[in-house]
Amino acid sequence: DIWFCGVILLEMACGLHQLDHMLGWHRSTPLSADRKDELEVYFSDPQNFEREVHQAQPRADKALLDLLRGMLTCDPDERWTADDMCGCDWLRSVDEAAFAGDMSCL
């Protein structure tokens, strides 16, 4: 699922449990329908997410933020597909850097 891949990428880039941290959730908080509403409110303002990502990972560039926003879109009909992800600038830059032996982008 693209959403969960987005959460994993967010954690790889910014640290474990980053989404929980951004939303003020505690790991012991049970899942509920309220969490869906909280996600929709949080992601309705892209500056919330961008600010939090930059606090956790100051080197995060626009291409990574675009990828994460596309993957973490609440509406599944609007969420990026695997094809969208493969065509994004960030993955292409990582792929090109890896083949050139430059892993500093990671």
MOPAC internal coordinates of N, CA, C and O (Angstrom, degrees):
PM7 1SCF
backbone

  N    0.0000 0     0.00 0     0.00 0    0    0    0
  C    1.4444 1     0.00 0     0.00 0    1    0    0
  C    1.5329 1   108.56 1     0.00 0    2    1    0
  O    1.2310 1   120.97 1   -45.54 1    3    2    1
  N    1.3040 1   115.74 1   134.46 1    3    2    1
  C    1.4687 1   121.66 1  -176.57 1    5    3    2
  C    1.5270 1   111.39 1   -61.90 1    6    5    3
  O    1.2310 1   120.03 1   141.05 1    7    6    5
  N    1.3340 1   117.55 1   -38.95 1    7    6    5
  C    1.4670 1   120.26 1  -179.85 1    9    7    6
  C    1.5302 1   110.06 1   -56.56 1   10    9    7
  O    1.2310 1   120.52 1   129.69 1   11   10    9
  N    1.3331 1   116.62 1   -50.31 1   11   10    9
  C    1.4590 1   119.37 1  -176.71 1   13   11   10
  C    1.5246 1   111.96 1   -67.71 1   14   13   11
  O    1.2310 1   120.11 1   146.94 1   15   14   13
  N    1.3186 1   117.40 1   -33.06 1   15   14   13
  C    1.4666 1   119.83 1   173.56 1   17   15   14
  C    1.5314 1   109.80 1   -62.41 1   18   17   15
  O    1.2310 1   120.34 1   142.06 1   19   18   17
  N    1.3195 1   116.96 1   -37.94 1   19   18   17
  C    1.4599 1   121.38 1   177.48 1   21   19   18
  C    1.5195 1   111.73 1   -64.42 1   22   21   19
  O    1.2310 1   120.36 1   139.14 1   23   22   21
  N    1.3278 1   116.92 1   -40.86 1   23   22   21
  C    1.4699 1   120.80 1   178.10 1   25   23   22
  C    1.5281 1   109.41 1   -64.50 1   26   25   23
  O    1.2310 1   120.27 1   137.89 1   27   26   25
  N    1.3157 1   117.09 1   -42.11 1   27   26   25
  C    1.4665 1   120.87 1   179.05 1   29   27   26
  C    1.5250 1   110.50 1   -64.48 1   30   29   27
  O    1.2310 1   119.90 1   135.44 1   31   30   29
  N    1.3250 1   117.80 1   -44.56 1   31   30   29
  C    1.4616 1   120.44 1   178.15 1   33   31   30
  C    1.5237 1   110.75 1   -62.64 1   34   33   31
  O    1.2310 1   120.26 1   139.07 1   35   34   33
  N    1.3207 1   117.11 1   -40.93 1   35   34   33
  C    1.4627 1   121.30 1   177.01 1   37   35   34
  C    1.5308 1   110.27 1   -58.63 1   38   37   35
  O    1.2310 1   120.54 1   136.02 1   39   38   37
  N    1.3237 1   116.58 1   -43.98 1   39   38   37
  C    1.4652 1   120.35 1   179.45 1   41   39   38
  C    1.5239 1   111.58 1   -68.03 1   42   41   39
  O    1.2310 1   120.17 1   142.95 1   43   42   41
  N    1.3128 1   117.27 1   -37.05 1   43   42   41
  C    1.4643 1   119.97 1   177.76 1   45   43   42
  C    1.5251 1   110.69 1   -65.27 1   46   45   43
  O    1.2310 1   120.57 1   142.14 1   47   46   45
  N    1.3036 1   116.51 1   -37.86 1   47   46   45
  C    1.4656 1   121.03 1  -177.19 1   49   47   46
  C    1.5286 1   112.74 1   -81.94 1   50   49   47
  O    1.2310 1   120.41 1   146.17 1   51   50   49
  N    1.3411 1   116.82 1   -33.83 1   51   50   49
  C    1.4681 1   119.84 1  -169.00 1   53   51   50
  C    1.5200 1   115.22 1  -122.33 1   54   53   51
  O    1.2310 1   119.57 1   168.85 1   55   54   53
  N    1.3084 1   118.42 1   -11.15 1   55   54   53
  C    1.4623 1   120.65 1   179.73 1   57   55   54
  C    1.5193 1   112.23 1   118.10 1   58   57   55
  O    1.2310 1   121.54 1   -21.45 1   59   58   57
  N    1.3249 1   114.66 1   158.55 1   59   58   57
  C    1.4582 1   121.24 1  -177.74 1   61   59   58
  C    1.5261 1   112.27 1   -61.68 1   62   61   59
  O    1.2310 1   121.74 1   -35.68 1   63   62   61
  N    1.3111 1   114.28 1   144.32 1   63   62   61
  C    1.4752 1   122.89 1   175.65 1   65   63   62
  C    1.5263 1   112.37 1    59.07 1   66   65   63
  O    1.2310 1   120.54 1  -149.49 1   67   66   65
  N    1.3282 1   116.57 1    30.51 1   67   66   65
  C    1.4648 1   120.93 1  -176.18 1   69   67   66
  C    1.5309 1   112.00 1   -64.12 1   70   69   67
  O    1.2310 1   120.07 1   138.06 1   71   70   69
  N    1.3204 1   117.47 1   -41.94 1   71   70   69
  C    1.4616 1   119.43 1  -179.64 1   73   71   70
  C    1.5329 1   110.32 1   -63.58 1   74   73   71
  O    1.2310 1   120.49 1   137.42 1   75   74   73
  N    1.3382 1   116.68 1   -42.58 1   75   74   73
  C    1.4646 1   119.76 1   176.32 1   77   75   74
  C    1.5267 1   110.16 1   -58.71 1   78   77   75
  O    1.2310 1   120.88 1   136.69 1   79   78   77
  N    1.3197 1   115.93 1   -43.31 1   79   78   77
  C    1.4658 1   120.65 1   179.48 1   81   79   78
  C    1.5335 1   111.13 1   -62.38 1   82   81   79
  O    1.2310 1   120.49 1   134.77 1   83   82   81
  N    1.3249 1   116.67 1   -45.23 1   83   82   81
  C    1.4623 1   121.11 1  -178.45 1   85   83   82
  C    1.5207 1   111.62 1   -60.18 1   86   85   83
  O    1.2310 1   120.88 1   144.01 1   87   86   85
  N    1.3132 1   115.91 1   -35.99 1   87   86   85
  C    1.4624 1   120.86 1  -175.97 1   89   87   86
  C    1.5256 1   112.63 1   -94.10 1   90   89   87
  O    1.2310 1   120.18 1   177.32 1   91   90   89
  N    1.3312 1   117.26 1    -2.68 1   91   90   89
  C    1.4555 1   120.33 1  -178.89 1   93   91   90
  C    1.5137 1   113.37 1    72.61 1   94   93   91
  O    1.2310 1   120.56 1  -155.72 1   95   94   93
  N    1.3209 1   116.54 1    24.28 1   95   94   93
  C    1.4611 1   120.67 1   179.66 1   97   95   94
  C    1.5207 1   109.77 1   -87.00 1   98   97   95
  O    1.2310 1   121.01 1   -31.76 1   99   98   97
  N    1.3218 1   115.68 1   148.24 1   99   98   97
  C    1.4546 1   122.02 1   173.97 1  101   99   98
  C    1.5168 1   107.62 1  -102.58 1  102  101   99
  O    1.2310 1   120.65 1   -36.10 1  103  102  101
  N    1.3084 1   116.36 1   143.90 1  103  102  101
  C    1.4659 1   120.17 1  -176.71 1  105  103  102
  C    1.5173 1   112.17 1   -59.15 1  106  105  103
  O    1.2310 1   119.95 1   154.46 1  107  106  105
  N    1.3247 1   117.69 1   -25.54 1  107  106  105
  C    1.4585 1   120.61 1  -178.66 1  109  107  106
  C    1.5316 1   112.93 1   -84.83 1  110  109  107
  O    1.2310 1   120.21 1   174.66 1  111  110  109
  N    1.3336 1   117.21 1    -5.34 1  111  110  109
  C    1.4590 1   120.57 1  -179.68 1  113  111  110
  C    1.5259 1   109.13 1   -70.65 1  114  113  111
  O    1.2310 1   119.86 1   -54.23 1  115  114  113
  N    1.3286 1   117.87 1   125.77 1  115  114  113
  C    1.4737 1   119.64 1  -179.19 1  117  115  114
  C    1.5296 1   111.47 1   -68.65 1  118  117  115
  O    1.2310 1   121.46 1   -28.61 1  119  118  117
  N    1.3254 1   114.81 1   151.39 1  119  118  117
  C    1.4601 1   120.00 1   176.05 1  121  119  118
  C    1.5224 1   109.49 1   -64.98 1  122  121  119
  O    1.2310 1   120.87 1   -36.76 1  123  122  121
  N    1.3187 1   115.94 1   143.24 1  123  122  121
  C    1.4554 1   120.39 1   177.89 1  125  123  122
  C    1.5204 1   109.07 1  -156.30 1  126  125  123
  O    1.2310 1   121.28 1   -11.83 1  127  126  125
  N    1.3217 1   115.15 1   168.17 1  127  126  125
  C    1.4654 1   120.30 1   177.82 1  129  127  126
  C    1.5245 1   110.87 1   -64.23 1  130  129  127
  O    1.2310 1   120.34 1   155.18 1  131  130  129
  N    1.3255 1   116.96 1   -24.82 1  131  130  129
  C    1.4657 1   120.81 1   178.90 1  133  131  130
  C    1.5219 1   111.72 1   -61.42 1  134  133  131
  O    1.2310 1   120.48 1   147.60 1  135  134  133
  N    1.3199 1   116.69 1   -32.40 1  135  134  133
  C    1.4651 1   119.67 1  -179.43 1  137  135  134
  C    1.5254 1   110.80 1   -63.42 1  138  137  135
  O    1.2310 1   120.12 1   142.30 1  139  138  137
  N    1.3188 1   117.39 1   -37.70 1  139  138  137
  C    1.4662 1   120.30 1   177.88 1  141  139  138
  C    1.5281 1   109.78 1   -60.74 1  142  141  139
  O    1.2310 1   120.83 1   135.59 1  143  142  141
  N    1.3206 1   116.03 1   -44.41 1  143  142  141
  C    1.4611 1   120.32 1   178.24 1  145  143  142
  C    1.5283 1   111.37 1   -62.50 1  146  145  143
  O    1.2310 1   120.42 1   138.30 1  147  146  145
  N    1.3324 1   116.81 1   -41.70 1  147  146  145
  C    1.4635 1   121.02 1   178.92 1  149  147  146
  C    1.5307 1   111.05 1   -62.65 1  150  149  147
  O    1.2310 1   120.50 1   139.30 1  151  150  149
  N    1.3265 1   116.65 1   -40.70 1  151  150  149
  C    1.4646 1   120.64 1   177.46 1  153  151  150
  C    1.5229 1   110.90 1   -61.74 1  154  153  151
  O    1.2310 1   120.72 1   134.13 1  155  154  153
  N    1.3271 1   116.23 1   -45.87 1  155  154  153
  C    1.4618 1   120.03 1  -178.49 1  157  155  154
  C    1.5278 1   111.47 1   -62.91 1  158  157  155
  O    1.2310 1   120.31 1   139.30 1  159  158  157
  N    1.3272 1   117.02 1   -40.70 1  159  158  157
  C    1.4630 1   120.38 1   178.37 1  161  159  158
  C    1.5309 1   109.75 1   -66.06 1  162  161  159
  O    1.2310 1   120.58 1   133.29 1  163  162  161
  N    1.3292 1   116.49 1   -46.71 1  163  162  161
  C    1.4676 1   120.93 1  -177.67 1  165  163  162
  C    1.5288 1   111.15 1   -60.08 1  166  165  163
  O    1.2310 1   120.47 1   130.86 1  167  166  165
  N    1.3256 1   116.71 1   -49.14 1  167  166  165
  C    1.4625 1   120.57 1  -176.02 1  169  167  166
  C    1.5248 1   113.44 1   -79.42 1  170  169  167
  O    1.2310 1   119.64 1   172.59 1  171  170  169
  N    1.3352 1   118.28 1    -7.41 1  171  170  169
  C    1.4669 1   119.86 1   177.67 1  173  171  170
  C    1.5293 1   111.04 1   -69.65 1  174  173  171
  O    1.2310 1   120.19 1   159.36 1  175  174  173
  N    1.3221 1   117.25 1   -20.64 1  175  174  173
  C    1.4600 1   122.03 1   176.03 1  177  175  174
  C    1.5268 1   108.32 1  -114.44 1  178  177  175
  O    1.2310 1   119.67 1   -80.50 1  179  178  177
  N    1.3334 1   118.24 1    99.50 1  179  178  177
  C    1.4641 1   121.11 1  -175.64 1  181  179  178
  C    1.5247 1   113.79 1   -57.52 1  182  181  179
  O    1.2310 1   119.93 1   155.83 1  183  182  181
  N    1.3196 1   117.73 1   -24.17 1  183  182  181
  C    1.4687 1   119.94 1  -179.80 1  185  183  182
  C    1.5325 1   112.03 1   -67.16 1  186  185  183
  O    1.2310 1   119.91 1   149.74 1  187  186  185
  N    1.3293 1   117.79 1   -30.26 1  187  186  185
  C    1.4700 1   120.33 1   175.47 1  189  187  186
  C    1.5179 1   109.94 1   -55.80 1  190  189  187
  O    1.2310 1   121.37 1   125.66 1  191  190  189
  N    1.3096 1   114.99 1   -54.34 1  191  190  189
  C    1.4615 1   121.52 1  -175.91 1  193  191  190
  C    1.5247 1   110.82 1   -64.73 1  194  193  191
  O    1.2310 1   120.42 1   133.08 1  195  194  193
  N    1.3177 1   116.79 1   -46.92 1  195  194  193
  C    1.4633 1   121.10 1  -178.29 1  197  195  194
  C    1.5291 1   110.98 1   -59.69 1  198  197  195
  O    1.2310 1   120.20 1   136.00 1  199  198  197
  N    1.3079 1   117.22 1   -44.00 1  199  198  197
  C    1.4609 1   121.33 1   179.71 1  201  199  198
  C    1.5323 1   111.11 1   -61.76 1  202  201  199
  O    1.2310 1   120.73 1   134.91 1  203  202  201
  N    1.3154 1   116.22 1   -45.09 1  203  202  201
  C    1.4667 1   120.40 1  -179.05 1  205  203  202
  C    1.5284 1   111.70 1   -66.20 1  206  205  203
  O    1.2310 1   120.34 1   139.40 1  207  206  205
  N    1.3283 1   116.95 1   -40.60 1  207  206  205
  C    1.4651 1   119.68 1   178.73 1  209  207  206
  C    1.5200 1   109.62 1   -63.59 1  210  209  207
  O    1.2310 1   120.01 1   135.66 1  211  210  209
  N    1.3146 1   117.59 1   -44.34 1  211  210  209
  C    1.4654 1   120.47 1  -179.55 1  213  211  210
  C    1.5286 1   112.52 1   -66.20 1  214  213  211
  O    1.2310 1   120.08 1   149.02 1  215  214  213
  N    1.3069 1   117.45 1   -30.98 1  215  214  213
  C    1.4685 1   119.39 1   175.77 1  217  215  214
  C    1.5241 1   110.44 1   -67.04 1  218  217  215
  O    1.2310 1   120.69 1   138.67 1  219  218  217
  N    1.3266 1   116.29 1   -41.33 1  219  218  217
  C    1.4593 1   120.78 1  -178.57 1  221  219  218
  C    1.5278 1   112.10 1   -79.47 1  222  221  219
  O    1.2310 1   120.34 1   147.12 1  223  222  221
  N    1.3305 1   116.95 1   -32.88 1  223  222  221
  C    1.4639 1   121.81 1  -176.21 1  225  223  222
  C    1.5261 1   108.85 1  -141.44 1  226  225  223
  O    1.2310 1   120.37 1   -93.95 1  227  226  225
  N    1.3314 1   116.89 1    86.05 1  227  226  225
  C    1.4687 1   120.19 1  -176.82 1  229  227  226
  C    1.5281 1   114.31 1   -59.06 1  230  229  227
  O    1.2310 1   119.90 1   158.05 1  231  230  229
  N    1.3234 1   117.80 1   -21.95 1  231  230  229
  C    1.4699 1   120.78 1  -179.64 1  233  231  230
  C    1.5339 1   113.06 1   -84.48 1  234  233  231
  O    1.2310 1   119.69 1   179.36 1  235  234  233
  N    1.3169 1   118.20 1    -0.64 1  235  234  233
  C    1.4692 1   120.74 1  -179.70 1  237  235  234
  C    1.5226 1   109.33 1   -61.87 1  238  237  235
  O    1.2310 1   120.88 1   -54.16 1  239  238  237
  N    1.3200 1   115.93 1   125.84 1  239  238  237
  C    1.4629 1   119.55 1  -178.92 1  241  239  238
  C    1.5317 1   110.77 1   -99.77 1  242  241  239
  O    1.2310 1   120.87 1    -4.55 1  243  242  241
  N    1.3244 1   115.94 1   175.45 1  243  242  241
  C    1.4609 1   122.06 1  -177.46 1  245  243  242
  C    1.5238 1   111.68 1   -59.24 1  246  245  243
  O    1.2310 1   120.45 1   141.20 1  247  246  245
  N    1.3271 1   116.74 1   -38.80 1  247  246  245
  C    1.4691 1   120.49 1  -178.00 1  249  247  246
  C    1.5350 1   110.65 1   -63.80 1  250  249  247
  O    1.2310 1   120.14 1   138.46 1  251  250  249
  N    1.3288 1   117.33 1   -41.54 1  251  250  249
  C    1.4698 1   120.18 1   177.83 1  253  251  250
  C    1.5204 1   110.09 1   -66.92 1  254  253  251
  O    1.2310 1   120.21 1   136.75 1  255  254  253
  N    1.3195 1   117.20 1   -43.25 1  255  254  253
  C    1.4665 1   119.93 1   178.32 1  257  255  254
  C    1.5248 1   111.34 1   -61.37 1  258  257  255
  O    1.2310 1   120.01 1   139.42 1  259  258  257
  N    1.3229 1   117.58 1   -40.58 1  259  258  257
  C    1.4745 1   120.92 1   177.92 1  261  259  258
  C    1.5241 1   110.36 1   -61.35 1  262  261  259
  O    1.2310 1   120.67 1   135.36 1  263  262  261
  N    1.3267 1   116.33 1   -44.64 1  263  262  261
  C    1.4693 1   120.46 1   179.38 1  265  263  262
  C    1.5235 1   110.42 1   -62.26 1  266  265  263
  O    1.2310 1   120.25 1   130.76 1  267  266  265
  N    1.3068 1   117.12 1   -49.24 1  267  266  265
  C    1.4675 1   120.07 1  -179.41 1  269  267  266
  C    1.5270 1   111.63 1   -61.35 1  270  269  267
  O    1.2310 1   120.34 1   136.51 1  271  270  269
  N    1.3345 1   116.96 1   -43.49 1  271  270  269
  C    1.4741 1   119.38 1   178.38 1  273  271  270
  C    1.5226 1   110.91 1   -62.34 1  274  273  271
  O    1.2310 1   120.30 1   139.90 1  275  274  273
  N    1.3306 1   117.04 1   -40.10 1  275  274  273
  C    1.4583 1   120.24 1   178.84 1  277  275  274
  C    1.5204 1   112.47 1   -64.27 1  278  277  275
  O    1.2310 1   120.91 1   140.79 1  279  278  277
  N    1.3202 1   115.86 1   -39.21 1  279  278  277
  C    1.4616 1   120.82 1  -179.36 1  281  279  278
  C    1.5229 1   111.80 1   -75.76 1  282  281  279
  O    1.2310 1   120.32 1   148.40 1  283  282  281
  N    1.3254 1   117.00 1   -31.60 1  283  282  281
  C    1.4598 1   121.69 1  -175.73 1  285  283  282
  C    1.5273 1   112.18 1  -102.92 1  286  285  283
  O    1.2310 1   120.65 1  -148.33 1  287  286  285
  N    1.3119 1   116.37 1    31.67 1  287  286  285
  C    1.4595 1   121.40 1   173.60 1  289  287  286
  C    1.5305 1   107.54 1   -77.07 1  290  289  287
  O    1.2310 1   120.75 1   -52.30 1  291  290  289
  N    1.3123 1   116.18 1   127.70 1  291  290  289
  C    1.4727 1   120.52 1  -174.87 1  293  291  290
  C    1.5237 1   113.31 1   -63.42 1  294  293  291
  O    1.2310 1   119.97 1   139.76 1  295  294  293
  N    1.3163 1   117.66 1   -40.24 1  295  294  293
  C    1.4651 1   121.31 1  -178.72 1  297  295  294
  C    1.5310 1   109.11 1   -78.33 1  298  297  295
  O    1.2310 1   119.86 1   -65.42 1  299  298  297
  N    1.3352 1   117.87 1   114.58 1  299  298  297
  C    1.4646 1   120.08 1  -177.69 1  301  299  298
  C    1.5351 1   113.78 1   -59.78 1  302  301  299
  O    1.2310 1   120.41 1   153.49 1  303  302  301
  N    1.3324 1   116.82 1   -26.51 1  303  302  301
  C    1.4637 1   119.72 1   179.02 1  305  303  302
  C    1.5255 1   111.94 1   -73.31 1  306  305  303
  O    1.2310 1   120.26 1   156.69 1  307  306  305
  N    1.3268 1   117.10 1   -23.31 1  307  306  305
  C    1.4591 1   121.70 1   179.68 1  309  307  306
  C    1.5303 1   112.43 1  -100.84 1  310  309  307
  O    1.2310 1   120.46 1   165.61 1  311  310  309
  N    1.3263 1   116.72 1   -14.39 1  311  310  309
  C    1.4669 1   122.03 1  -178.97 1  313  311  310
  C    1.5268 1   109.91 1   -63.56 1  314  313  311
  O    1.2310 1   120.88 1   -34.81 1  315  314  313
  N    1.3133 1   115.93 1   145.19 1  315  314  313
  C    1.4571 1   120.55 1   179.26 1  317  315  314
  C    1.5171 1   110.93 1   -60.13 1  318  317  315
  O    1.2310 1   121.29 1   -30.49 1  319  318  317
  N    1.3049 1   115.13 1   149.51 1  319  318  317
  C    1.4615 1   122.34 1   174.02 1  321  319  318
  C    1.5312 1   108.35 1   -93.82 1  322  321  319
  O    1.2310 1   120.72 1    -6.37 1  323  322  321
  N    1.3274 1   116.22 1   173.63 1  323  322  321
  C    1.4659 1   120.28 1   176.02 1  325  323  322
  C    1.5284 1   110.01 1   -60.79 1  326  325  323
  O    1.2310 1   119.99 1   142.12 1  327  326  325
  N    1.3231 1   117.62 1   -37.88 1  327  326  325
  C    1.4689 1   120.56 1   177.87 1  329  327  326
  C    1.5225 1   111.04 1   -63.77 1  330  329  327
  O    1.2310 1   120.12 1   138.89 1  331  330  329
  N    1.3307 1   117.38 1   -41.11 1  331  330  329
  C    1.4643 1   121.02 1   176.73 1  333  331  330
  C    1.5236 1   110.27 1   -59.64 1  334  333  331
  O    1.2310 1   121.27 1   135.55 1  335  334  333
  N    1.3177 1   115.17 1   -44.45 1  335  334  333
  C    1.4648 1   119.70 1  -179.42 1  337  335  334
  C    1.5264 1   111.18 1   -62.62 1  338  337  335
  O    1.2310 1   120.61 1   134.70 1  339  338  337
  N    1.3059 1   116.43 1   -45.30 1  339  338  337
  C    1.4764 1   120.09 1  -177.86 1  341  339  338
  C    1.5247 1   112.24 1   -63.29 1  342  341  339
  O    1.2310 1   120.21 1   154.00 1  343  342  341
  N    1.3103 1   117.20 1   -26.00 1  343  342  341
  C    1.4587 1   120.49 1  -179.89 1  345  343  342
  C    1.5163 1   113.93 1   -92.79 1  346  345  343
  O    1.2310 1   120.10 1  -178.40 1  347  346  345
  N    1.3344 1   117.41 1     1.60 1  347  346  345
  C    1.4671 1   119.14 1  -175.46 1  349  347  346
  C    1.5307 1   111.27 1   -76.33 1  350  349  347
  O    1.2310 1   121.20 1   -25.42 1  351  350  349
  N    1.3118 1   115.30 1   154.58 1  351  350  349
  C    1.4645 1   122.06 1  -177.40 1  353  351  350
  C    1.5242 1   112.47 1   -61.85 1  354  353  351
  O    1.2310 1   119.89 1   140.22 1  355  354  353
  N    1.3261 1   117.82 1   -39.78 1  355  354  353
  C    1.4620 1   119.56 1  -175.54 1  357  355  354
  C    1.5212 1   111.93 1   -65.71 1  358  357  355
  O    1.2310 1   120.15 1   133.45 1  359  358  357
  N    1.3258 1   117.32 1   -46.55 1  359  358  357
  C    1.4659 1   119.01 1   179.54 1  361  359  358
  C    1.5236 1   111.41 1   -65.91 1  362  361  359
  O    1.2310 1   120.48 1   143.20 1  363  362  361
  N    1.3100 1   116.69 1   -36.80 1  363  362  361
  C    1.4731 1   118.77 1   176.87 1  365  363  362
  C    1.5241 1   110.29 1   -64.45 1  366  365  363
  O    1.2310 1   119.76 1   139.86 1  367  366  365
  N    1.3288 1   118.06 1   -40.14 1  367  366  365
  C    1.4685 1   120.21 1  -179.36 1  369  367  366
  C    1.5255 1   110.79 1   -68.74 1  370  369  367
  O    1.2310 1   119.86 1   142.75 1  371  370  369
  N    1.3240 1   117.87 1   -37.25 1  371  370  369
  C    1.4668 1   120.79 1   177.71 1  373  371  370
  C    1.5175 1   109.33 1   -66.31 1  374  373  371
  O    1.2310 1   120.30 1   137.00 1  375  374  373
  N    1.3266 1   117.03 1   -43.00 1  375  374  373
  C    1.4523 1   121.68 1   179.66 1  377  375  374
  C    1.5294 1   110.55 1   -61.38 1  378  377  375
  O    1.2310 1   120.18 1   133.59 1  379  378  377
  N    1.3205 1   117.25 1   -46.41 1  379  378  377
  C    1.4608 1   121.30 1  -179.92 1  381  379  378
  C    1.5290 1   111.42 1   -65.09 1  382  381  379
  O    1.2310 1   120.35 1   140.55 1  383  382  381
  N    1.3324 1   116.93 1   -39.45 1  383  382  381
  C    1.4631 1   120.91 1   179.17 1  385  383  382
  C    1.5255 1   110.98 1   -66.86 1  386  385  383
  O    1.2310 1   120.51 1   140.09 1  387  386  385
  N    1.3323 1   116.63 1   -39.91 1  387  386  385
  C    1.4566 1   120.16 1  -179.84 1  389  387  386
  C    1.5222 1   110.87 1   -63.16 1  390  389  387
  O    1.2310 1   120.38 1   138.26 1  391  390  389
  N    1.3280 1   116.87 1   -41.74 1  391  390  389
  C    1.4505 1   119.66 1   179.30 1  393  391  390
  C    1.5330 1   111.74 1   -69.31 1  394  393  391
  O    1.2310 1   120.66 1   154.77 1  395  394  393
  N    1.3143 1   116.33 1   -25.23 1  395  394  393
  C    1.4688 1   120.54 1   179.04 1  397  395  394
  C    1.5369 1   110.39 1   -88.77 1  398  397  395
  O    1.2310 1   120.06 1   176.52 1  399  398  397
  N    1.3372 1   117.50 1    -3.48 1  399  398  397
  C    1.4472 1   121.18 1   179.62 1  401  399  398
  C    1.5233 1   113.86 1    82.80 1  402  401  399
  O    1.2310 1   119.29 1  -172.14 1  403  402  401
  N    1.3270 1   118.96 1     7.86 1  403  402  401
  C    1.4621 1   122.74 1  -179.55 1  405  403  402
  C    1.5203 1   109.05 1   -99.88 1  406  405  403
  O    1.2310 1   120.25 1   -74.01 1  407  406  405
  N    1.3256 1   117.12 1   105.99 1  407  406  405
  C    1.4550 1   120.55 1  -177.64 1  409  407  406
  C    1.5258 1   112.06 1  -101.03 1  410  409  407
  O    1.2310 1   119.44 1  -166.94 1  411  410  409
  N    1.3121 1   118.67 1    13.06 1  411  410  409
  C    1.4624 1   121.62 1  -178.04 1  413  411  410
  C    1.5213 1   112.46 1   -67.20 1  414  413  411
  O    1.2310 1   119.91 1   160.20 1  415  414  413
  N    1.3270 1   117.79 1   -19.80 1  415  414  413
  C    1.4667 1   120.66 1  -179.46 1  417  415  414
  C    1.5085 1   111.61 1   -74.30 1  418  417  415
  O    1.2310 1   119.87 1   167.21 1  419  418  417
  N    1.3259 1   117.85 1   -12.79 1  419  418  417
  C    1.4671 1   120.69 1  -178.28 1  421  419  418
  C    1.4540 1   111.77 1   -87.57 1  422  421  419
  O    1.2310 1   120.10 1   180.00 1  423  422  421

